[in-house]
């Protein structure tokens, strides 16, 4: 039993942050759950049963809290472009990026989490859309591309 628990924990740690964040479908299900709990609370109040109403209020509170947490997790994992009106374009090795793209906001602190080799001197792994790029910070040139890894 311990082996299964340890394997599960190791798998959760190995997954990238985006894989652990909430999807639109999960948030949609959470919204539906809040609606259902709200309807159940209204029904319990109409029946006049105080115990049921108290229990339904608590369940509604928990459903709202879960929805808030899922939304917060989703916002944290979303990519915010460094420039206004920027649109994703696939990048290849040799492409030159502007400095704002490889600033600290997009820096990958732990490349091993994404199964990437450590960056050498004057190099940095960055997030570019859902791709991970190894960039030479002196020239802005892309040295390696890991497609759809974030």
Contact map, one row per residue, 1 for C-alpha under 8 A:
111110000000000000000000000000000000000000000000000000000000000000000000000000000000000000000000000000000000000000000000000000000000000000000000000000
111111000000000000000000000000000000000000000000000000000000000000000000000000000000000000000000000000000000000000000000000000000000000000000000000000
111111100000000000000000000000000000000000000000000000000000000000000000000000000000000000000000000000000000000000000000000000000000000000000000000000
111111110000000000000000000000000000000000000000000000000000000000000000000000000000000000000000000000000000000000000000000000000000000000000000000000
111111111000000000000000000000000000000000000000000000000000000000000000000000000000000000000000000000000000000000000000000000000000000000000000000000
011111111100000000000000000000000000000000000000000000000000000000000000000000000000000000000000000000000000000000000000000000000000000000000000000000
001111111110000000000000000000000000000000000000000000000000000000000000000000000000000000000000000000000000000000000000000000000000000000000000000000
000111111111000000000000000000000000000000000000000000000000000000000000000000000000000000000000000000000000000000000000000000000000000000000000000000
000011111111100000000000000000000000000000000000000000000000000000000000000000000000000000000000000000000000000000000000000000000000000000000000000000
000001111111110000000000000000000000000000000000000000000000000000000000000000000000000000000000000000000000000000000000000000000000000000000000000000
000000111111111000000000000000000000000000000000000000000000000000000000000000000000000000000000000000000000000000000000000000000000000000000000000000
000000011111111000010000000000000000000000000000000000000000000000000000000000000000000000000000000000000000000000000000000000000000000000000000000000
000000001111111100000000000000000000000000000000000000000000000000000000000000000000000000000000000000000000000000000000000000000000000000000000000000
000000000111111100000000000000000000000000000000000000000000000000000000000000000000000000000000000000000000000011000000000000000000000000000000000000
000000000011111110110000000000000000000000000000000000000000000000000000000000000000000000000000000000000000000011000000000000000000000000000000000000
000000000000111111110000000000000000000000000000000000000000000000000000000000000000000000000000000000000000000011000000000000000000000000000000000001
000000000000001111111000000000000000000000000000000000000000000000000000000010000000000000000000000000000000000000000000000000000000000000000000000001
000000000000000111111000000000000000000000000000000000000000000000000000000010000000000000000000000000000000000000000000000000000000000000000000000001
000000000000001111111000000000000000000000000000000000000000000000000000000000000000000000000000000000000000000000000000000000000000000000000000000001
000000000001001111111100000000000000000000000000000000000000000000000000000000000000000000000000000000000000000000000000000000000000000000000000000000
000000000000000011111110000000000000000000000000000000000000000000000100110010000000000000000000000000000000000000000000000000000000000000000000000000
000000000000000000011111011000000000000000000000000000000000000000000110110000000000000000000000000000000000000000000000000000000000000000000000000000
000000000000000000001111111000000000000000000000000000000000000000000000010000000000000000000000000000000000000000000000000000000000000000000000000000
000000000000000000000111111100000000000000000000000000000000000000000000000000000000000000000000000000000000000000000000000000000000000000000000000000
000000000000000000000011111110000000000000000000000000000000000000000000000000000000000000000000000000000000000000000000000000000000000000000000000000
000000000000000000000111111111000000000000000000000000000000000000000100000000000000000000000000000000000000000000000000000000000000000000000000000000
000000000000000000000111111111100000000000000000000000000000000000100110000000000000000000000000000000000000000000000000000000000000000000000000000000
000000000000000000000001111111110000000000000000000000000000000000000000000000000000000000000000000000000000000000000000000000000000000000000000000000
000000000000000000000000111111111000000000000000000000000000000000000000000000000000000000000000000000000000000000000000000000000000000000000000000000
000000000000000000000000011111111100000000000000000000000000001101100000000000000000000000000000000000000000000000000000000000000000000000000000000000
000000000000000000000000001111111110000000000000000000000000000000100000000000000000000000000000000000000000000000000000000000000000000000000000000000
000000000000000000000000000111111111000000000000000000000000000000000000000000000000000000000000000000000000000000000000000000000000000000000000000000
000000000000000000000000000011111111100000000000000000000000001000000000000000000000000000000000000000000000000000000000000000000000000000000000000000
000000000000000000000000000001111111110000000000000000000001001100000000000000000000000000000000000000000000000000000000000000000000000000000000000000
000000000000000000000000000000111111111000000000000000000000000000000000000000000000000000000000000000000000000000000000000000000000000000000000000000
000000000000000000000000000000011111111100000000000000000000000000000000000000000000000000000000000000000000000000000000000000000000000000000000000000
000000000000000000000000000000001111111110000000000000011011001000000000000000000000000000000000000000000000000000000000000000000000000000000000000000
000000000000000000000000000000000111111111000000000000010001000000000000000000000000000000000000000000000000000000000000000000000000000000000000000000
000000000000000000000000000000000011111111100000000000000000000000000000000000000000000000000000000000000000000000000000000000000000000000000000000000
000000000000000000000000000000000001111111110000000000010000000000000000000000000000000000000000000000000000000000000000000000000000000000000000000000
000000000000000000000000000000000000111111111000000010011001000000000000000000000000000000000000000000000000000000000000000000000000000000000000000000
000000000000000000000000000000000000011111111100000000000000000000000000000000000000000000000000000000000000000000000000000000000000000000000000000000
000000000000000000000000000000000000001111111110000000000000000000000000000000000000000000000000000000000000000000000000000000000000000000000000000000
000000000000000000000000000000000000000111111111110110010000000000000000000000000000000000000000000000000000000000000000000000000000000000000000000000
000000000000000000000000000000000000000011111111110010000000000000000000000000000000000000000000000000000000000000000000000000000000000000000000000000
000000000000000000000000000000000000000001111111000000000000000000000000000000000000000000000000000000000000000000000000000000000000000000000000000000
000000000000000000000000000000000000000000111111100000000000000000000000000000000000000000000000000000000000000000000000000000000000000000000000000000
000000000000000000000000000000000000000000011111110010000000000000000000000000000000000000000000000000000000000000000000000000000000000000000000000000
000000000000000000000000000000000000000000011011111110000000000000000000000000000000000000000000000000000000000000000000000000000000000000000000000000
000000000000000000000000000000000000000000011001111111000000000000000000000000000000000000000000000000000000000000000000000000000000000000000000000000
000000000000000000000000000000000000000000000000111111100000000000000000000000000000000000000000000000000000000000000000000000000000000000000000000000
000000000000000000000000000000000000000000010000111111110000000000000000000000000000000000000000000000000000000000000000000000000000000000000000000000
000000000000000000000000000000000000000010011001111111111000000000000000000000000000000000000000000000000000000000000000000000000000000000000000000000
000000000000000000000000000000000000000000000000011111111100000000000000000000000000000000000000000000000000000000000000000000000000000000000000000000
000000000000000000000000000000000000000000000000001111111110000000000000000000000000000000000000000000000000000000000000000000000000000000000000000000
000000000000000000000000000000000000110110010000000111111111000000000000000000000000000000000000000000000000000000000000000000000000000000000000000000
000000000000000000000000000000000000100010000000000011111111100000000000000000000000000000000000000000000000000000000000000000000000000000000000000000
000000000000000000000000000000000000000000000000000001111111110000000000000000000000000000000000000000000000000000000000000000000000000000000000000000
000000000000000000000000000000000000100000000000000000111111111000000000000000000000000000000000000000000000000000000000000000000000000000000000000000
000000000000000000000000000000000100110010000000000000011111111100000000000000000000000000000000000000000000000000000000000000000000000000000000000000
000000000000000000000000000000000000000000000000000000001111111110000000000000000000000000000000000000000000000000000000000000000000000000000000000000
000000000000000000000000000000000000000000000000000000000111111111000000000000000000000000000000000000000000000000000000000000000000000000000000000000
000000000000000000000000000001001100100000000000000000000011111111100000000000000000000000000000000000000000000000000000000000000000000000000000000000
000000000000000000000000000001000100000000000000000000000001111111110000000000000000000000000000000000000000000000000000000000000000000000000000000000
000000000000000000000000000000000000000000000000000000000000111111111000000000000000000000000000000000000000000000000000000000000000000000000000000000
000000000000000000000000000001000000000000000000000000000000011111111100000000000000000000000000000000000000000000000000000000000000000000000000000000
000000000000000000000000001001100000000000000000000000000000001111111110000000000000000000000000000000000000000000000000000000000000000000000000000000
000000000000000000000000000000000000000000000000000000000000000111111111000000000000000000000000000000000000000000000000000000000000000000000000000000
000000000000000000000000000000000000000000000000000000000000000011111111100000000000000000000000000000000000000000000000000000000000000000000000000000
000000000000000000001100011000000000000000000000000000000000000001111111110000000000000000000000000000000000000000000000000000000000000000000000000000
000000000000000000000100001000000000000000000000000000000000000000111111111000000000000000000000000000000000000000000000000000000000000000000000000000
000000000000000000000000000000000000000000000000000000000000000000011111111100000000000000000000000000000000000000000000000000000000000000000000000000
000000000000000000001100000000000000000000000000000000000000000000001111111110000000000000000000000000000000000000000000000000000000000000000000000000
000000000000000000001110000000000000000000000000000000000000000000000111111111000000000000000000000000000000000000000000000000000000000000000000000000
000000000000000000000000000000000000000000000000000000000000000000000011111111000000000000000000000000000000000000000000000000000000000000000000000000
000000000000000000000000000000000000000000000000000000000000000000000001111111000000000000000000000000000000000000000000000000000000000000000000000000
000000000000000011001000000000000000000000000000000000000000000000000000111111100000000000000000000000000000000000000000000000000000000000000000000000
000000000000000000000000000000000000000000000000000000000000000000000000011111110000000000000000000000000000000000000000000000000000000000000000000000
000000000000000000000000000000000000000000000000000000000000000000000000000011111000000000000000000000000000000000000000000000001100000000000000000000
000000000000000000000000000000000000000000000000000000000000000000000000000001111100000000000000000000000000000000000000000000000000000000000000000000
000000000000000000000000000000000000000000000000000000000000000000000000000000111111010000000000000000000000000000000000000000000000000000000000000000
000000000000000000000000000000000000000000000000000000000000000000000000000000011111010000000000000110000000000000000000000000000000000000000000000000
000000000000000000000000000000000000000000000000000000000000000000000000000000001111110000000000000000000000000000000000000000000000000000000000000000
000000000000000000000000000000000000000000000000000000000000000000000000000000001111110000000000000000000000000000000000000000000000000000000000000000
000000000000000000000000000000000000000000000000000000000000000000000000000000000011111000000000000000000000000000000000000000000000000000000000000000
000000000000000000000000000000000000000000000000000000000000000000000000000000001111111100000000000000000000000000000000000000000000000000000000000000
000000000000000000000000000000000000000000000000000000000000000000000000000000000000111110000000000000000000000000000000000000000000000000000000000000
000000000000000000000000000000000000000000000000000000000000000000000000000000000000011111000000000000000000000000000000000000001000000000000000000000
000000000000000000000000000000000000000000000000000000000000000000000000000000000000001111100000000000000000000000000000000000000000000000000000000000
000000000000000000000000000000000000000000000000000000000000000000000000000000000000000111110000000000000000000000000000000000000000000000000000000000
000000000000000000000000000000000000000000000000000000000000000000000000000000000000000011111010000000000000000000000000000000000000000000000000100000
000000000000000000000000000000000000000000000000000000000000000000000000000000000000000001111110000000000000000000000000000000000000000000000101100000
000000000000000000000000000000000000000000000000000000000000000000000000000000000000000000111110000000000000000000000000000000000000000000001111100000
000000000000000000000000000000000000000000000000000000000000000000000000000000000000000000011111000000000000000000000000000000000000000000001110000000
000000000000000000000000000000000000000000000000000000000000000000000000000000000000000000111111100000000000000000000000000000000000000000001100000000
000000000000000000000000000000000000000000000000000000000000000000000000000000000000000000000111110000000000000000000000000000000000000000111100000000
000000000000000000000000000000000000000000000000000000000000000000000000000000000000000000000011111011000000000000000000000000000000000000011100000000
000000000000000000000000000000000000000000000000000000000000000000000000000000000000000000000001111111000000000000000000000000000000000000010000000000
000000000000000000000000000000000000000000000000000000000000000000000000000000000000000000000000111111100000000000000000000000000000000010010000000000
000000000000000000000000000000000000000000000000000000000000000000000000000000000100000000000000011111100000000000000000000000000000000000000000000000
000000000000000000000000000000000000000000000000000000000000000000000000000000000100000000000000111111100100000000000000000001010000000000000000000000
000000000000000000000000000000000000000000000000000000000000000000000000000000000000000000000000111111111110000000000000000101000000001010010000000000
000000000000000000000000000000000000000000000000000000000000000000000000000000000000000000000000001111111110000000000000000000000000000000000000000000
000000000000000000000000000000000000000000000000000000000000000000000000000000000000000000000000000001111110000000000000000000000000000000000000000000
000000000000000000000000000000000000000000000000000000000000000000000000000000000000000000000000000001111110000000000000000000000000000000000000000000
000000000000000000000000000000000000000000000000000000000000000000000000000000000000000000000000000011111111000000000000000001110000000000000000000000
000000000000000000000000000000000000000000000000000000000000000000000000000000000000000000000000000001111111100000000000000111100000000000000000000000
000000000000000000000000000000000000000000000000000000000000000000000000000000000000000000000000000000000111111000000000000111100000000000000000000000
000000000000000000000000000000000000000000000000000000000000000000000000000000000000000000000000000000000011111000000000000010000000000000000000000000
000000000000000000000000000000000000000000000000000000000000000000000000000000000000000000000000000000000001111111000000000000000000000000000000000000
000000000000000000000000000000000000000000000000000000000000000000000000000000000000000000000000000000000001111111111110000010000000000000000000000000
000000000000000000000000000000000000000000000000000000000000000000000000000000000000000000000000000000000000011111111100000000000000000000000000000000
000000000000011100000000000000000000000000000000000000000000000000000000000000000000000000000000000000000000011111110000000000000000000000000000000000
000000000000011100000000000000000000000000000000000000000000000000000000000000000000000000000000000000000000011111110000000000000000000000000000000011
000000000000000000000000000000000000000000000000000000000000000000000000000000000000000000000000000000000000001111111000000000000000000000000000000000
000000000000000000000000000000000000000000000000000000000000000000000000000000000000000000000000000000000000001111111100000000000000000000000000000000
000000000000000000000000000000000000000000000000000000000000000000000000000000000000000000000000000000000000001100111110000000000000000000000000000000
000000000000000000000000000000000000000000000000000000000000000000000000000000000000000000000000000000000000001100011111000000000000000000000000000000
000000000000000000000000000000000000000000000000000000000000000000000000000000000000000000000000000000000000001000001111101110000000010000000000000000
000000000000000000000000000000000000000000000000000000000000000000000000000000000000000000000000000000000000000000000111111100000000000000000000000000
000000000000000000000000000000000000000000000000000000000000000000000000000000000000000000000000000000000000000000000011111000000000000000000000000000
000000000000000000000000000000000000000000000000000000000000000000000000000000000000000000000000000000000000000000000001111100000000000111000000000000
000000000000000000000000000000000000000000000000000000000000000000000000000000000000000000000000000000000000000000000011111110000000011110000000000000
000000000000000000000000000000000000000000000000000000000000000000000000000000000000000000000000000001000011000000000011011111000000011110000000000000
000000000000000000000000000000000000000000000000000000000000000000000000000000000000000000000000000000000011101000000010001111100001111000000000000000
000000000000000000000000000000000000000000000000000000000000000000000000000000000000000000000000000011000111000000000000000111110001111000000000000000
000000000000000000000000000000000000000000000000000000000000000000000000000000000000000000000000000000000111000000000000000011111111100000000000000001
000000000000000000000000000000000000000000000000000000000000000000000000000000000000000000000000000010000100000000000000000001111111100000000000000000
000000000000000000000000000000000000000000000000000000000000000000000000000000100000000100000000000000000000000000000000000000111111000000000000000000
000000000000000000000000000000000000000000000000000000000000000000000000000000100000000000000000000000000000000000000000000000111111000000000000001111
000000000000000000000000000000000000000000000000000000000000000000000000000000000000000000000000000000000000000000000000000000111111100000000000111111
000000000000000000000000000000000000000000000000000000000000000000000000000000000000000000000000000000000000000000000000000011111111110000000000111111
000000000000000000000000000000000000000000000000000000000000000000000000000000000000000000000000000000000000000000000000000011110011111000000111110000
000000000000000000000000000000000000000000000000000000000000000000000000000000000000000000000000000000000000000000000010001111000001111100000111100000
000000000000000000000000000000000000000000000000000000000000000000000000000000000000000000000000000001000000000000000000001111000000111110011111000000
000000000000000000000000000000000000000000000000000000000000000000000000000000000000000000000000000000000000000000000000011100000000011111111110000000
000000000000000000000000000000000000000000000000000000000000000000000000000000000000000000000000001001000000000000000000011100000000001111111000000000
000000000000000000000000000000000000000000000000000000000000000000000000000000000000000000000000000000000000000000000000010000000000000111110000000000
000000000000000000000000000000000000000000000000000000000000000000000000000000000000000000000001000000000000000000000000000000000000000111111000000000
000000000000000000000000000000000000000000000000000000000000000000000000000000000000000000000001111001000000000000000000000000000000001111111100000000
000000000000000000000000000000000000000000000000000000000000000000000000000000000000000000001111100000000000000000000000000000000000001110111110000000
000000000000000000000000000000000000000000000000000000000000000000000000000000000000000000011111100000000000000000000000000000000000111100011111100000
000000000000000000000000000000000000000000000000000000000000000000000000000000000000000000001100000000000000000000000000000000000000111100001111100000
000000000000000000000000000000000000000000000000000000000000000000000000000000000000000000011000000000000000000000000000000000000000111000000111110000
000000000000000000000000000000000000000000000000000000000000000000000000000000000000000000111000000000000000000000000000000000000011110000000111111000
000000000000000000000000000000000000000000000000000000000000000000000000000000000000000000000000000000000000000000000000000000000011100000000001111110
000000000000000000000000000000000000000000000000000000000000000000000000000000000000000000000000000000000000000000000000000000000111000000000000111110
000000000000000000000000000000000000000000000000000000000000000000000000000000000000000000000000000000000000000000000000000000000111000000000000011111
000000000000000000000000000000000000000000000000000000000000000000000000000000000000000000000000000000000000000001000000000000000111000000000000011111
000000000000000111100000000000000000000000000000000000000000000000000000000000000000000000000000000000000000000001000000000000100111000000000000000111
